[in-house]
Amino acid sequence: MPHVIPYCPRPLQRQFHAQRTRFCVLLCHRRFGKTVAAVNDLLRAALRSGKSDWRAAYAAPFLGQAKAVAWDYLKRFASAVPGTRFHESELRCDLPTGARIRLYGLDNPHALRGLYLDDIVLDEPADMPRGVWSQIIRPMLADRQGRALFCGTPHGMDNLLYDVWEQAGKEGPAGGWSRFRFPASLTGYLPAAELEAARRGMDEAEYRQEFECSFAAALRGAYYAPLLEQAEREGRIGDVPHAPELPVHTAWDLGMDDATAIWFFQVEPGGGWRVLDYYEADGEGLAHYAHVLAAKARPAGLGEGPEAGRGFRYGRHLAPHDIRVRELGTGQSRLETAAALGIRFDLAPSLNVADGIDAVRRLLGRCRFDAVHCASGLRALRAYRRRWQARQDQAASGPLHDWASHAADALRYAAVGWRPEQDPAAAPRRARTRYDIFGD
């Protein structure tokens, strides 16, 4: 006789149960019911497994936290199955099939080493050490092809929850990953008056994080993160195929002692931008980047990794104006070095950084980004933010220069440097040599 668990999922909880894959990320607002959904998802898997040695874990950052949020729910729903036993001292549930579900705290993750798991829930992984997934839990699932659910509320981008959210977006169902974002403005689970009262009583960033599932909210002074979240909601971050009929333009931030970043994009006749690719490397000369461009110009499918052939036919290459500065060692500018390698740069105008940031903000509403090929660049754009004065608890003048600056600067040169080609019939006649720098 089948066991009936007294759980009636709400529509969006039902969607999660029906569509989740082996690895799943569930972002949801406070009071959505993620713990109830996660516990019942484990119970259903346990009862359907047919394995007497089936093992699962519900893990929170601390054991006391796991007990406080999940133990009562586990007892309430599992007690509907006759013969279920509960071990309070171990926070363990033994089902009559032989399956077990146990609660853990990951403040001591090494205590899990040596175990195996068929299923695990990681509750609030933003507060867990990053390495706990890759070094400890993922290997525990390997021999039994176990499942994992990451559920919680965002807390910025520098943590495990954001890492797996990004991975789920890149891998997709084909790679065994799925992800769900359920903000309060979408679910309708909380009364509008209650949300309005919460908004009045909270900082706007706190509200967006806790109720709207915003990764960007925790980044004080983030320039582009809210606009990229809007792009994601509108479906403008995803699969963006290369249009062979359009030239591919590039925009560069050329580092001398740090990284060089390159965006690859196409501009549609209507003004929309198809941002196809992003490449960044450190400690390489211009010859390396000329090789990357040449590799991407090969027919689609040739090559591997970041240099995989995609059949790009290049248009303009945009670079900052300081590329004309001559290097002391050679007496030659990087503009001249690039020309010798077959890369002819157009120079972006020398605008102040604030004007450039404003140009990027205006541009982002017209952009579609390829989620896979632009993943590292998008991550940098989301993290690009103002400098912050901790003592005064206020923003300082200008952006913070860190690892995210290279991608942001390169896109800024694209935004201020791009000008549509003139109609040849209307343009004044003047000689200008044009050639395919990667042609035979």
DRENDO-1510 file (C-alpha; in Angstrom, 1 decimal, always signed):
<recs>
REC; n; res; u; v; w
REC; 1; MET; +0.0; +0.0; +0.0 .
REC; 2; PRO; +1.5; +3.4; -1.0 .
REC; 3; HIS; +2.3; +5.8; +1.8 .
REC; 4; VAL; +0.6; +9.2; +1.6 .
REC; 5; ILE; +2.6; +12.2; +3.0 .
REC; 6; PRO; +0.3; +15.0; +4.2 .
REC; 7; TYR; +2.0; +17.6; +2.0 .
REC; 8; CYS; +0.1; +19.7; -0.6 .
REC; 9; PRO; +2.6; +21.7; -2.5 .
REC; 10; ARG; +1.8; +25.2; -3.8 .
REC; 11; PRO; +1.9; +25.7; -7.5 .
REC; 12; LEU; +5.5; +26.9; -7.6 .
REC; 13; GLN; +6.7; +24.2; -5.2 .
REC; 14; ARG; +5.0; +21.7; -7.5 .
REC; 15; GLN; +6.9; +23.2; -10.4 .
REC; 16; PHE; +10.1; +22.7; -8.6 .
REC; 17; HIS; +9.4; +19.1; -7.7 .
REC; 18; ALA; +8.4; +18.3; -11.3 .
REC; 19; GLN; +11.2; +20.0; -13.1 .
REC; 20; ARG; +14.2; +19.7; -10.8 .
REC; 21; THR; +17.2; +17.7; -12.1 .
REC; 22; ARG; +20.0; +15.8; -10.4 .
REC; 23; PHE; +21.6; +19.0; -9.3 .
REC; 24; CYS; +19.3; +21.9; -8.5 .
REC; 25; VAL; +19.5; +25.5; -7.2 .
REC; 26; LEU; +16.4; +27.0; -5.6 .
REC; 27; LEU; +16.4; +30.7; -4.8 .
REC; 28; CYS; +13.3; +31.8; -3.0 .
REC; 29; HIS; +12.1; +34.7; -0.8 .
REC; 30; ARG; +11.6; +34.5; +2.9 .
REC; 31; ARG; +8.5; +32.4; +3.9 .
REC; 32; PHE; +8.3; +30.8; +0.5 .
REC; 33; GLY; +8.3; +27.3; +2.1 .
REC; 34; LYS; +11.7; +26.1; +0.8 .
REC; 35; THR; +12.4; +23.9; +3.9 .
REC; 36; VAL; +9.0; +22.2; +3.7 .
REC; 37; ALA; +9.5; +21.6; -0.1 .
REC; 38; ALA; +13.1; +20.3; +0.5 .
REC; 39; VAL; +12.2; +17.9; +3.3 .
REC; 40; ASN; +9.3; +16.4; +1.3 .
REC; 41; ASP; +11.5; +16.1; -1.8 .
REC; 42; LEU; +13.9; +14.0; +0.2 .
REC; 43; LEU; +11.1; +11.9; +1.6 .
REC; 44; ARG; +9.6; +11.2; -1.8 .
REC; 45; ALA; +13.0; +10.2; -3.1 .
REC; 46; ALA; +13.6; +7.9; -0.1 .
REC; 47; LEU; +10.3; +6.1; -0.5 .
REC; 48; ARG; +10.7; +5.7; -4.3 .
REC; 49; SER; +14.3; +4.6; -4.2 .
REC; 50; GLY; +13.6; +0.9; -3.3 .
REC; 51; LYS; +17.1; +0.8; -1.7 .
REC; 52; SER; +17.4; -0.5; +1.9 .
REC; 53; ASP; +20.8; +1.3; +2.2 .
REC; 54; TRP; +19.6; +4.6; +0.8 .
REC; 55; ARG; +21.1; +7.6; +2.7 .
REC; 56; ALA; +20.4; +11.3; +2.6 .
REC; 57; ALA; +21.5; +14.4; +4.5 .
REC; 58; TYR; +19.9; +17.8; +5.3 .
REC; 59; ALA; +22.7; +20.1; +5.9 .
REC; 60; ALA; +22.8; +23.7; +7.2 .
REC; 61; PRO; +25.8; +25.9; +8.1 .
REC; 62; PHE; +25.4; +24.8; +11.7 .
REC; 63; LEU; +23.9; +21.7; +13.3 .
REC; 64; GLY; +21.7; +23.8; +15.6 .
REC; 65; GLN; +20.4; +25.7; +12.6 .
REC; 66; ALA; +19.6; +22.4; +10.7 .
REC; 67; LYS; +17.7; +21.2; +13.8 .
REC; 68; ALA; +15.8; +24.5; +14.2 .
REC; 69; VAL; +14.6; +24.7; +10.6 .
REC; 70; ALA; +14.2; +21.1; +9.5 .
REC; 71; TRP; +13.8; +18.6; +12.3 .
REC; 72; ASP; +10.2; +19.3; +13.2 .
REC; 73; TYR; +9.2; +19.3; +9.6 .
REC; 74; LEU; +10.9; +16.0; +9.0 .
REC; 75; LYS; +9.2; +14.4; +12.0 .
REC; 76; ARG; +5.8; +15.8; +11.0 .
REC; 77; PHE; +5.8; +14.5; +7.4 .
REC; 78; ALA; +7.8; +11.3; +7.9 .
REC; 79; SER; +5.6; +10.2; +10.8 .
REC; 80; ALA; +2.8; +9.6; +8.3 .
REC; 81; VAL; +4.8; +6.6; +7.2 .
REC; 82; PRO; +4.0; +3.7; +9.6 .
REC; 83; GLY; +7.1; +2.2; +11.2 .
REC; 84; THR; +9.3; +5.3; +10.9 .
REC; 85; ARG; +11.6; +5.8; +13.8 .
REC; 86; PHE; +13.3; +9.0; +15.0 .
REC; 87; HIS; +16.6; +9.3; +16.9 .
REC; 88; GLU; +16.7; +12.6; +18.6 .
REC; 89; SER; +20.3; +12.3; +19.8 .
REC; 90; GLU; +21.5; +11.8; +16.2 .
REC; 91; LEU; +18.8; +13.9; +14.5 .
REC; 92; ARG; +18.1; +10.8; +12.3 .
REC; 93; CYS; +15.0; +9.5; +10.6 .
REC; 94; ASP; +14.8; +5.8; +9.8 .
REC; 95; LEU; +12.1; +4.8; +7.4 .
REC; 96; PRO; +10.7; +1.3; +7.3 .
REC; 97; THR; +12.2; +0.7; +3.9 .
REC; 98; GLY; +15.7; +1.0; +5.5 .
REC; 99; ALA; +16.3; +4.4; +4.1 .
REC; 100; ARG; +17.7; +7.1; +6.4 .
REC; 101; ILE; +17.7; +10.9; +6.5 .
REC; 102; ARG; +20.0; +12.7; +8.9 .
REC; 103; LEU; +20.6; +16.3; +9.7 .
REC; 104; TYR; +24.2; +17.7; +9.7 .
REC; 105; GLY; +25.9; +21.0; +10.4 .
REC; 106; LEU; +28.7; +22.0; +8.0 .
REC; 107; ASP; +30.7; +24.0; +10.6 .
REC; 108; ASN; +32.7; +20.7; +10.8 .
REC; 109; PRO; +32.4; +19.4; +7.2 .
REC; 110; HIS; +35.3; +17.0; +7.5 .
REC; 111; ALA; +33.1; +14.9; +9.8 .
REC; 112; LEU; +31.3; +13.8; +6.6 .
REC; 113; ARG; +34.4; +12.3; +5.0 .
REC; 114; GLY; +34.2; +8.6; +4.3 .
REC; 115; LEU; +30.4; +8.6; +4.1 .
REC; 116; TYR; +28.3; +8.1; +1.0 .
REC; 117; LEU; +25.1; +9.8; +0.0 .
REC; 118; ASP; +22.2; +9.3; -2.4 .
REC; 119; ASP; +20.7; +12.7; -1.8 .
REC; 120; ILE; +21.5; +15.9; +0.0 .
REC; 121; VAL; +19.9; +19.3; +0.7 .
REC; 122; LEU; +22.3; +22.2; +1.3 .
REC; 123; ASP; +20.3; +24.9; +3.1 .
REC; 124; GLU; +21.7; +28.4; +2.9 .
REC; 125; PRO; +24.9; +27.4; +1.0 .
REC; 126; ALA; +25.9; +31.1; +0.8 .
REC; 127; ASP; +27.1; +30.7; +4.5 .
REC; 128; MET; +29.0; +27.5; +3.8 .
REC; 129; PRO; +32.7; +27.2; +2.9 .
REC; 130; ARG; +33.1; +27.0; -0.8 .
REC; 131; GLY; +35.3; +23.9; -0.7 .
REC; 132; VAL; +32.7; +21.9; +1.1 .
REC; 133; TRP; +30.9; +21.1; -2.1 .
REC; 134; SER; +33.8; +20.4; -4.5 .
REC; 135; GLN; +36.1; +18.7; -2.0 .
REC; 136; ILE; +33.8; +16.8; +0.3 .
REC; 137; ILE; +30.1; +16.5; -0.8 .
REC; 138; ARG; +30.4; +16.1; -4.6 .
REC; 139; PRO; +32.8; +13.1; -4.3 .
REC; 140; MET; +30.3; +11.5; -1.8 .
REC; 141; LEU; +27.6; +11.4; -4.5 .
REC; 142; ALA; +29.8; +10.0; -7.3 .
REC; 143; ASP; +29.6; +6.2; -7.0 .
REC; 144; ARG; +25.8; +6.2; -6.4 .
REC; 145; GLN; +25.0; +9.1; -8.8 .
REC; 146; GLY; +23.4; +11.0; -5.9 .
REC; 147; ARG; +21.4; +14.2; -6.1 .
REC; 148; ALA; +22.0; +17.6; -4.5 .
REC; 149; LEU; +19.7; +20.6; -3.9 .
REC; 150; PHE; +21.0; +24.0; -3.0 .
REC; 151; CYS; +18.4; +26.3; -1.5 .
REC; 152; GLY; +18.5; +29.7; +0.1 .
REC; 153; THR; +18.4; +33.4; -0.2 .
REC; 154; PRO; +21.2; +35.3; -2.0 .
REC; 155; HIS; +24.0; +37.0; +0.0 .
REC; 156; GLY; +26.1; +38.7; -2.6 .
REC; 157; MET; +28.2; +36.9; -5.3 .
REC; 158; ASP; +31.3; +35.8; -3.5 .
REC; 159; ASN; +30.0; +32.5; -2.1 .
REC; 160; LEU; +29.0; +28.9; -2.9 .
REC; 161; LEU; +25.3; +29.8; -3.6 .
REC; 162; TYR; +26.3; +32.2; -6.4 .
REC; 163; ASP; +28.9; +29.7; -7.8 .
REC; 164; VAL; +26.3; +26.9; -8.2 .
REC; 165; TRP; +23.7; +29.3; -9.5 .
REC; 166; GLU; +26.1; +30.3; -12.3 .
REC; 167; GLN; +27.1; +26.7; -12.9 .
REC; 168; ALA; +23.4; +25.7; -13.2 .
REC; 169; GLY; +22.9; +28.5; -15.8 .
REC; 170; LYS; +25.9; +27.4; -17.8 .
REC; 171; GLU; +25.3; +23.6; -17.7 .
REC; 172; GLY; +21.6; +23.5; -17.9 .
REC; 173; PRO; +19.5; +20.3; -18.0 .
REC; 174; ALA; +21.8; +18.7; -20.5 .
REC; 175; GLY; +24.5; +18.8; -17.8 .
REC; 176; GLY; +22.1; +17.6; -15.1 .
REC; 177; TRP; +21.5; +21.1; -13.6 .
REC; 178; SER; +18.4; +23.2; -13.1 .
REC; 179; ARG; +17.7; +26.4; -11.3 .
REC; 180; PHE; +14.6; +28.3; -10.0 .
REC; 181; ARG; +14.2; +31.9; -8.8 .
REC; 182; PHE; +11.0; +32.7; -6.9 .
REC; 183; PRO; +10.9; +36.3; -5.8 .
REC; 184; ALA; +8.0; +37.6; -3.7 .
REC; 185; SER; +6.8; +39.9; -6.5 .
REC; 186; LEU; +6.2; +36.7; -8.6 .
REC; 187; THR; +4.9; +34.2; -6.2 .
REC; 188; GLY; +2.0; +36.2; -4.6 .
REC; 189; TYR; +2.5; +34.1; -1.4 .
REC; 190; LEU; +2.8; +37.1; +0.8 .
REC; 191; PRO; +0.1; +39.8; +1.1 .
REC; 192; ALA; +0.9; +43.0; -0.8 .
REC; 193; ALA; +0.4; +45.0; +2.4 .
REC; 194; GLU; +2.9; +42.9; +4.3 .
REC; 195; LEU; +5.5; +43.3; +1.6 .
REC; 196; GLU; +5.0; +47.1; +1.6 .
REC; 197; ALA; +5.4; +47.2; +5.3 .
REC; 198; ALA; +8.6; +45.1; +5.1 .
REC; 199; ARG; +9.9; +47.5; +2.4 .
REC; 200; ARG; +9.2; +50.5; +4.6 .
REC; 201; GLY; +11.0; +48.9; +7.6 .
REC; 202; MET; +14.1; +47.6; +5.7 .
REC; 203; ASP; +16.9; +49.1; +3.7 .
REC; 204; GLU; +16.1; +48.8; +0.0 .
REC; 205; ALA; +19.1; +46.6; -0.6 .
REC; 206; GLU; +18.0; +44.3; +2.3 .
REC; 207; TYR; +14.5; +44.1; +0.9 .
REC; 208; ARG; +15.7; +43.2; -2.6 .
REC; 209; GLN; +18.0; +40.5; -1.2 .
REC; 210; GLU; +15.5; +38.9; +1.2 .
REC; 211; PHE; +12.3; +39.2; -0.8 .
REC; 212; GLU; +13.4; +39.7; -4.4 .
REC; 213; CYS; +16.3; +37.1; -4.4 .
REC; 214; SER; +18.8; +39.7; -5.7 .
REC; 215; PHE; +22.4; +38.7; -5.7 .
REC; 216; ALA; +23.3; +42.3; -6.5 .
REC; 217; ALA; +21.6; +43.9; -3.5 .
REC; 218; ALA; +24.5; +43.0; -1.2 .
REC; 219; LEU; +27.0; +44.7; -3.5 .
REC; 220; ARG; +27.1; +48.3; -2.2 .
REC; 221; GLY; +27.6; +50.7; -5.1 .
REC; 222; ALA; +27.4; +48.0; -7.9 .
REC; 223; TYR; +27.1; +49.9; -11.2 .
REC; 224; TYR; +25.7; +47.2; -13.5 .
REC; 225; ALA; +24.4; +44.4; -11.4 .
REC; 226; PRO; +20.8; +45.6; -11.2 .
REC; 227; LEU; +20.7; +46.1; -15.0 .
REC; 228; LEU; +22.1; +42.6; -15.6 .
REC; 229; GLU; +19.5; +41.1; -13.3 .
REC; 230; GLN; +16.9; +42.9; -15.4 .
REC; 231; ALA; +18.5; +41.5; -18.5 .
REC; 232; GLU; +18.3; +38.0; -17.0 .
REC; 233; ARG; +14.6; +38.4; -16.1 .
REC; 234; GLU; +13.9; +39.6; -19.6 .
REC; 235; GLY; +15.7; +36.6; -21.1 .
REC; 236; ARG; +18.5; +38.6; -22.6 .
REC; 237; ILE; +21.2; +36.4; -21.0 .
REC; 238; GLY; +21.1; +32.9; -22.5 .
REC; 239; ASP; +22.0; +31.3; -25.8 .
REC; 240; VAL; +23.0; +34.0; -28.3 .
REC; 241; PRO; +24.0; +32.4; -31.6 .
REC; 242; HIS; +26.6; +34.0; -33.9 .
REC; 243; ALA; +25.0; +35.7; -36.9 .
REC; 244; PRO; +27.4; +34.9; -39.8 .
REC; 245; GLU; +26.1; +37.8; -41.9 .
REC; 246; LEU; +27.2; +40.4; -39.4 .
REC; 247; PRO; +30.9; +41.3; -38.6 .
REC; 248; VAL; +32.2; +40.6; -35.1 .
REC; 249; HIS; +33.7; +43.7; -33.4 .
REC; 250; THR; +36.0; +43.6; -30.4 .
REC; 251; ALA; +36.6; +46.0; -27.5 .
REC; 252; TRP; +39.8; +45.7; -25.5 .
REC; 253; ASP; +41.2; +46.7; -22.1 .
REC; 254; LEU; +44.9; +46.2; -22.6 .
REC; 255; GLY; +46.8; +45.6; -19.4 .
REC; 256; MET; +50.6; +46.2; -19.1 .
REC; 257; ASP; +51.2; +44.7; -15.7 .
REC; 258; ASP; +47.8; +43.0; -15.3 .
REC; 259; ALA; +45.0; +41.4; -17.3 .
REC; 260; THR; +43.9; +42.1; -20.8 .
REC; 261; ALA; +40.2; +41.7; -21.5 .
REC; 262; ILE; +38.3; +41.4; -24.8 .
REC; 263; TRP; +34.6; +41.5; -25.6 .
REC; 264; PHE; +33.3; +40.1; -28.9 .
REC; 265; PHE; +30.1; +41.6; -30.2 .
REC; 266; GLN; +27.9; +42.1; -33.2 .
REC; 267; VAL; +25.6; +45.1; -33.8 .
REC; 268; GLU; +22.3; +44.4; -35.5 .
REC; 269; PRO; +20.8; +46.9; -38.0 .
REC; 270; GLY; +18.1; +47.9; -35.5 .
REC; 271; GLY; +20.8; +48.8; -32.9 .
REC; 272; GLY; +20.7; +45.7; -30.7 .
REC; 273; TRP; +24.0; +44.2; -29.5 .
REC; 274; ARG; +24.7; +40.5; -29.6 .
REC; 275; VAL; +27.5; +40.0; -27.1 .
REC; 276; LEU; +29.0; +36.6; -28.2 .
REC; 277; ASP; +32.1; +36.1; -26.2 .
REC; 278; TYR; +34.6; +37.3; -23.6 .
REC; 279; TYR; +38.3; +36.5; -23.2 .
REC; 280; GLU; +40.7; +37.5; -20.5 .
REC; 281; ALA; +44.3; +36.5; -19.8 .
REC; 282; ASP; +47.2; +37.8; -17.7 .
REC; 283; GLY; +50.9; +38.1; -18.4 .
REC; 284; GLU; +50.6; +37.6; -22.2 .
REC; 285; GLY; +51.8; +39.7; -25.1 .
REC; 286; LEU; +49.8; +41.0; -28.0 .
REC; 287; ALA; +50.9; +38.0; -30.1 .
REC; 288; HIS; +48.9; +35.7; -27.8 .
REC; 289; TYR; +45.7; +37.7; -28.3 .
REC; 290; ALA; +46.3; +37.9; -32.1 .
REC; 291; HIS; +46.4; +34.1; -32.0 .
REC; 292; VAL; +43.1; +34.0; -30.0 .
REC; 293; LEU; +41.4; +36.2; -32.5 .
REC; 294; ALA; +42.7; +34.1; -35.4 .
REC; 295; ALA; +41.5; +30.9; -33.7 .
REC; 296; LYS; +38.0; +32.2; -33.2 .
REC; 297; ALA; +37.9; +33.2; -36.9 .
REC; 298; ARG; +38.4; +29.6; -38.0 .
REC; 299; PRO; +35.3; +27.7; -39.2 .
REC; 300; ALA; +33.0; +26.8; -36.4 .
REC; 301; GLY; +34.0; +23.6; -34.5 .
REC; 302; LEU; +37.7; +23.8; -35.1 .
REC; 303; GLY; +39.8; +24.1; -31.9 .
REC; 304; GLU; +38.9; +23.7; -28.2 .
REC; 305; GLY; +38.3; +25.8; -25.2 .
REC; 306; PRO; +38.6; +29.6; -25.4 .
REC; 307; GLU; +40.2; +29.4; -28.8 .
REC; 308; ALA; +37.5; +27.2; -30.4 .
REC; 309; GLY; +36.7; +28.1; -34.0 .
REC; 310; ARG; +33.5; +30.0; -34.3 .
REC; 311; GLY; +33.7; +31.4; -37.8 .
REC; 312; PHE; +34.0; +35.1; -36.7 .
REC; 313; ARG; +34.5; +37.6; -39.5 .
REC; 314; TYR; +36.0; +40.7; -37.8 .
REC; 315; GLY; +34.9; +44.3; -38.2 .
REC; 316; ARG; +36.4; +46.9; -35.9 .
REC; 317; HIS; +38.7; +46.5; -33.0 .
REC; 318; LEU; +38.3; +49.2; -30.3 .
REC; 319; ALA; +41.0; +50.1; -27.8 .
REC; 320; PRO; +41.7; +52.9; -25.3 .
REC; 321; HIS; +43.6; +55.9; -26.5 .
REC; 322; ASP; +46.6; +55.2; -24.3 .
REC; 323; ILE; +47.5; +52.4; -26.6 .
REC; 324; ARG; +49.5; +55.0; -28.5 .
REC; 325; VAL; +52.0; +55.5; -25.6 .
REC; 326; ARG; +55.4; +54.2; -26.5 .
REC; 327; GLU; +57.0; +51.6; -24.2 .
REC; 328; LEU; +60.4; +52.5; -22.8 .
REC; 329; GLY; +61.9; +49.1; -23.6 .
REC; 330; THR; +61.1; +49.0; -27.3 .
REC; 331; GLY; +60.4; +52.6; -28.2 .
REC; 332; GLN; +57.3; +51.3; -30.0 .
REC; 333; SER; +53.7; +51.7; -29.0 .
REC; 334; ARG; +51.3; +48.8; -28.6 .
REC; 335; LEU; +49.3; +50.4; -31.4 .
REC; 336; GLU; +52.3; +49.8; -33.7 .
REC; 337; THR; +52.9; +46.3; -32.3 .
REC; 338; ALA; +49.3; +45.3; -32.9 .
REC; 339; ALA; +49.4; +46.7; -36.5 .
REC; 340; ALA; +52.5; +44.5; -37.2 .
REC; 341; LEU; +50.4; +41.5; -36.0 .
REC; 342; GLY; +47.6; +42.4; -38.3 .
REC; 343; ILE; +45.3; +44.0; -35.8 .
REC; 344; ARG; +44.2; +47.5; -36.7 .
REC; 345; PHE; +42.7; +49.4; -33.8 .
REC; 346; ASP; +40.3; +52.2; -33.7 .
REC; 347; LEU; +40.7; +54.4; -30.6 .
REC; 348; ALA; +37.9; +55.0; -28.2 .
REC; 349; PRO; +37.5; +58.7; -27.2 .
REC; 350; SER; +39.1; +59.8; -24.0 .
REC; 351; LEU; +36.0; +60.4; -21.9 .
REC; 352; ASN; +36.1; +60.5; -18.1 .
REC; 353; VAL; +35.2; +57.3; -16.3 .
REC; 354; ALA; +31.8; +58.5; -15.0 .
REC; 355; ASP; +30.6; +59.4; -18.6 .
REC; 356; GLY; +31.8; +56.0; -19.7 .
REC; 357; ILE; +29.9; +54.2; -17.0 .
REC; 358; ASP; +26.8; +56.1; -17.9 .
REC; 359; ALA; +27.3; +55.1; -21.6 .
REC; 360; VAL; +27.5; +51.4; -20.5 .
REC; 361; ARG; +24.3; +51.7; -18.5 .
REC; 362; ARG; +22.5; +53.1; -21.5 .
REC; 363; LEU; +23.9; +50.3; -23.7 .
REC; 364; LEU; +23.0; +47.4; -21.4 .
REC; 365; GLY; +19.3; +47.7; -22.2 .
REC; 366; ARG; +20.1; +46.9; -25.8 .
REC; 367; CYS; +22.4; +43.9; -25.2 .
REC; 368; ARG; +21.9; +40.2; -25.2 .
REC; 369; PHE; +24.7; +38.1; -23.7 .
REC; 370; ASP; +25.7; +34.6; -24.4 .
REC; 371; ALA; +25.5; +33.0; -20.9 .
REC; 372; VAL; +28.2; +30.4; -21.5 .
REC; 373; HIS; +30.8; +32.2; -23.5 .
REC; 374; CYS; +30.4; +35.5; -21.6 .
REC; 375; ALA; +30.1; +33.9; -18.1 .
REC; 376; SER; +33.4; +35.2; -16.6 .
REC; 377; GLY; +32.8; +38.6; -18.1 .
REC; 378; LEU; +29.3; +38.8; -16.8 .
REC; 379; ARG; +30.5; +37.9; -13.3 .
REC; 380; ALA; +33.0; +40.7; -13.4 .
REC; 381; LEU; +30.4; +43.2; -14.6 .
REC; 382; ARG; +28.1; +42.3; -11.8 .
REC; 383; ALA; +30.9; +42.8; -9.3 .
REC; 384; TYR; +32.1; +46.1; -10.7 .
REC; 385; ARG; +31.3; +48.8; -8.0 .
REC; 386; ARG; +32.2; +52.1; -6.4 .
REC; 387; ARG; +34.9; +52.4; -3.9 .
REC; 388; TRP; +33.5; +52.4; -0.4 .
REC; 389; GLN; +34.7; +54.4; +2.7 .
REC; 390; ALA; +34.1; +52.0; +5.6 .
REC; 391; ARG; +34.6; +54.6; +8.3 .
REC; 392; GLN; +32.2; +57.1; +6.8 .
REC; 393; ASP; +29.9; +54.2; +5.6 .
REC; 394; GLN; +29.5; +55.9; +2.2 .
REC; 395; ALA; +30.7; +55.7; -1.4 .
REC; 396; ALA; +33.9; +57.3; -2.4 .
REC; 397; SER; +34.6; +58.9; -5.8 .
REC; 398; GLY; +35.1; +56.5; -8.7 .
REC; 399; PRO; +35.1; +52.8; -9.1 .
REC; 400; LEU; +37.1; +50.2; -7.2 .
REC; 401; HIS; +40.0; +48.9; -9.2 .
REC; 402; ASP; +40.1; +45.2; -8.7 .
REC; 403; TRP; +39.7; +41.9; -10.7 .
REC; 404; ALA; +36.4; +43.1; -12.1 .
REC; 405; SER; +37.8; +46.3; -13.6 .
REC; 406; HIS; +39.2; +44.8; -16.8 .
REC; 407; ALA; +35.9; +43.4; -18.2 .
REC; 408; ALA; +34.1; +46.6; -17.1 .
REC; 409; ASP; +36.7; +48.9; -18.8 .
REC; 410; ALA; +36.7; +46.9; -22.0 .
REC; 411; LEU; +32.9; +47.2; -22.2 .
REC; 412; ARG; +33.2; +50.9; -21.5 .
REC; 413; TYR; +35.5; +51.4; -24.5 .
REC; 414; ALA; +32.9; +49.5; -26.6 .
REC; 415; ALA; +30.1; +51.8; -25.4 .
REC; 416; VAL; +32.0; +55.1; -26.0 .
REC; 417; GLY; +34.0; +54.0; -29.0 .
REC; 418; TRP; +31.4; +52.3; -31.2 .
REC; 419; ARG; +30.1; +54.3; -34.1 .
REC; 420; PRO; +27.9; +52.8; -36.8 .
REC; 421; GLU; +29.5; +52.6; -40.2 .
REC; 422; GLN; +28.5; +55.5; -42.6 .
REC; 423; ASP; +26.6; +54.8; -45.7 .
REC; 424; PRO; +29.3; +54.7; -48.4 .
REC; 425; ALA; +27.1; +56.7; -50.8 .
REC; 426; ALA; +26.7; +59.5; -48.2 .
REC; 427; ALA; +30.2; +59.5; -46.8 .
REC; 428; PRO; +32.9; +61.8; -48.3 .
REC; 429; ARG; +35.3; +60.0; -50.5 .
REC; 430; ARG; +38.7; +59.2; -48.9 .
REC; 431; ALA; +41.1; +56.5; -49.3 .
REC; 432; ARG; +41.2; +53.8; -46.6 .
REC; 433; THR; +42.6; +50.4; -47.0 .
REC; 434; ARG; +40.4; +47.5; -45.8 .
REC; 435; TYR; +41.5; +43.9; -45.7 .
REC; 436; ASP; +40.8; +40.7; -43.9 .
REC; 437; ILE; +43.6; +40.5; -41.4 .
REC; 438; PHE; +43.2; +36.7; -41.1 .
REC; 439; GLY; +42.7; +36.0; -44.8 .
REC; 440; ASP; +45.0; +34.0; -47.0 .
</recs>
